[in-house]
Amino acid sequence: MERTVVLAICGSLRQDSLHRALLTAVEDRAPGFRFVGAELVRDLPLMDPGLDRPDSLPSAVREFRLLAEACSGAVIASPEYVHAPSGVTKNALDWLAGSTGLYGKPVLLLSASPGQTGGLRGLAGLIPSLLALDALLVDPISVSKAPTRIRPDGEVLDVGLDLRLEIAVEQLAESMSAVAGTRVSARV
């Protein structure tokens, strides 16, 4: 069975980040999805409108846009820095502005932090950009006190978080099904 392509964006460049762990946890709950793009995000240059032309588009941007256009949905795990989304996440979304990559596609937002807010302010800062890209938002997940609830390898230590992730993956699958007019399953 062919797996559904889902764009993955990790807004943290640290290999052992909580956000990489969240993406891993989602991937573990969605064997019917094929996640693409997560490693490519780190190769994207800073957004430069002067480069946003077919003759000068950087190869990483070209590849990232092609992956976004080929996906059925996206999962974005982004930290909060200074009450805003990470520059890495915002840069990736800025490069998608010159494409139809997320147009009409469901997007699941994830954030985590050691603090009480779980990175919620950073997620809130992504919503205007995603709406400008005509993405469809599914219920976001923000994880407070994350180091006690998820391990760096993506193992979920908290039953409530485990259930929230399962529901979010199913909601993403249902949203992609509704958009595509066909059945999309996170399970295989």
C-alpha positions in Angstrom: 0.0 0.0 0.0 1.3 3.4 -0.9 1.9 5.7 2.0 0.5 9.3 2.2 3.2 11.9 1.8 3.3 14.5 4.7 5.6 17.4 4.8 7.5 17.6 8.1 9.0 20.8 9.4 11.1 20.9 12.5 11.7 24.4 13.7 14.6 23.4 16.0 18.1 22.6 14.6 19.2 20.7 17.7 19.3 17.0 17.0 18.0 16.1 20.5 15.3 18.8 20.6 11.9 18.3 22.1 10.5 19.2 18.7 12.4 16.5 16.8 11.1 14.2 19.6 7.5 15.3 18.9 7.9 14.7 15.1 9.3 11.2 15.9 6.3 10.5 18.2 3.9 11.5 15.4 5.8 9.4 12.8 5.7 6.4 15.2 1.9 6.8 15.4 1.4 7.1 11.6 3.0 4.2 9.7 0.7 5.0 6.8 2.4 8.4 6.3 5.7 9.0 4.6 7.3 12.1 6.1 9.5 14.3 3.9 11.4 17.5 4.2 12.4 17.6 7.8 16.1 17.5 7.2 15.9 19.8 4.2 14.6 22.7 6.3 18.1 23.2 7.7 19.5 23.8 4.2 17.1 26.6 3.3 18.9 29.9 3.0 17.4 33.0 4.6 14.4 34.1 2.6 15.5 36.6 -0.1 12.8 37.8 -2.5 15.5 38.6 -5.0 16.2 34.9 -5.3 12.6 33.9 -5.6 12.7 33.7 -9.4 12.9 30.5 -11.5 16.4 31.3 -12.8 17.9 32.0 -9.3 15.9 29.8 -6.9 18.3 27.9 -4.6 18.2 24.1 -5.2 17.2 23.4 -1.5 14.2 25.8 -1.9 13.2 24.2 -5.2 13.3 20.8 -3.7 11.4 21.9 -0.6 8.7 23.5 -2.7 8.3 20.3 -4.8 8.0 18.2 -1.6 5.4 20.6 -0.3 3.4 20.5 -3.5 3.5 16.7 -3.5 2.3 16.3 0.1 -1.2 15.8 1.3 -0.7 17.6 4.5 2.0 18.8 6.9 3.2 18.5 10.5 5.1 21.5 11.9 6.9 21.2 15.3 8.2 24.6 16.2 9.7 26.0 19.4 8.9 29.4 20.9 11.7 31.9 21.1 11.1 35.3 22.7 7.3 34.7 22.5 7.4 34.0 18.8 7.9 31.0 16.4 11.5 30.0 15.6 13.2 31.7 12.7 13.8 28.3 11.2 10.1 27.6 11.0 9.2 31.1 9.8 11.9 31.0 7.1 10.5 27.7 5.8 7.0 29.1 5.6 8.3 32.3 3.9 9.9 30.2 1.2 6.6 28.4 0.6 4.9 31.7 0.0 6.1 31.6 -3.6 4.3 28.3 -4.2 1.1 26.4 -3.8 2.7 24.0 -1.4 0.3 24.2 1.5 -2.7 25.5 -0.4 -5.8 23.8 0.9 -3.8 21.2 2.9 -4.3 20.2 6.5 -1.5 21.2 8.9 -0.9 19.9 12.4 1.1 22.3 14.6 3.1 21.0 17.6 5.2 22.7 20.2 6.8 21.8 23.5 8.7 23.5 26.2 10.0 22.9 29.7 7.8 25.7 30.9 4.1 26.0 31.6 2.9 27.4 28.3 4.3 24.6 26.1 5.3 27.0 23.4 1.8 28.1 22.7 2.7 31.7 21.9 5.1 30.5 19.2 2.3 28.4 17.6 0.0 31.4 17.7 2.6 33.4 15.8 2.5 30.8 13.0 -1.2 31.0 12.4 -1.2 34.2 10.3 1.5 32.8 8.0 -0.4 29.5 7.6 -3.6 31.3 6.8 -1.9 33.5 4.2 -0.6 30.2 2.6 -4.3 29.0 2.6 -3.4 26.0 4.8 -6.1 24.2 6.8 -5.3 24.0 10.5 -6.1 21.0 12.6 -6.2 21.3 16.4 -2.7 22.1 17.6 -0.8 20.4 20.4 1.3 22.3 22.9 3.2 20.3 25.5 4.1 21.9 28.8 6.8 20.5 31.1 7.8 18.5 28.1 11.1 16.9 29.4 9.0 14.9 31.9 6.5 13.9 29.2 8.5 12.9 26.2 12.1 11.5 25.7 14.5 12.8 23.1 14.0 9.6 21.1 10.2 10.3 20.8 9.1 7.9 23.5 6.0 9.4 25.2 6.1 9.0 28.9 2.7 10.6 29.6 -0.6 8.7 28.9 -2.5 11.9 28.3 0.0 13.2 25.7 0.0 9.7 24.1 -3.7 10.0 23.6 -3.6 13.6 22.3 -1.0 12.5 19.7 -3.1 9.6 18.6 -6.1 11.8 18.2 -4.1 14.5 16.3 -2.8 11.9 13.8 -6.3 10.6 13.2 -7.6 14.1 12.8 -4.8 14.9 10.3 -5.7 11.7 8.4 -9.4 12.6 8.4 -8.7 16.1 7.2 -6.5 14.9 4.4 -9.2 12.4 3.4 -11.8 15.1 3.3 -9.6 17.4 1.1 -8.7 14.5 -1.2 -12.1 13.0 -1.3 -10.6 9.6 -0.6 -9.8 7.6 2.5 -6.4 8.4 4.0 -5.2 6.2 6.9 -2.5 6.9 9.4 -2.4 3.1 10.0 -1.1 0.4 7.7 
